[in-house]
Amino acid sequence: MLEIQAEKAAAYFATIRRMQAAIAALDKFDRNQTRETTTDPEIKCLRDELFAVAAEQVWFFVIQREAMKLPYYEELFGDFDIPDEVRERMGPKL
């Protein structure tokens, strides 16, 4: 039983690390953009990909919490600095 709990915890924290990395990558990308680069189609495509990955990782986080029957994930969006834009789009990467 203890081993199962340890595996669940490890999976949960791995999900959190992946989510945080995806959000950080999107944030770093956005901070490095200028008005000129945001209109470049290649830059927009790259941002769209980073955004989709972040939204998917947040979705995985929510699913993981629900599978573990952990309550109150709404407050965690703020705790993990998940942008509203990502939160509103969370779901599978299309």
Steps between C-alpha positions, in 0.01 A plus 500: 500500500780745586673427170183581309464831683864581423444428130189720495691783666791464258264511201319803642820697560632406155179641353551820697860533379397454136220755541731754664762451228243554225363815665853632558594439136194692380568783746866524397405503134244776556745713700753483216262622231477850360221664306682418176553131574142434610378558144749255346307185390780265607517660845121481531508132406766429764301687763185310404687171553636608841152619596340170396756300698444714811122465471531123461733468799257698719223267385714198596555660842124536555437142385775370731349682798153369421631144459662527843178649642682816608262794552517872436717529193345840422725670757802324357473690172612808690754312708672378183462833315304342219400781262127542445560463125648152555237404754219593263652287221610203712428174326658260255749638253332516162 
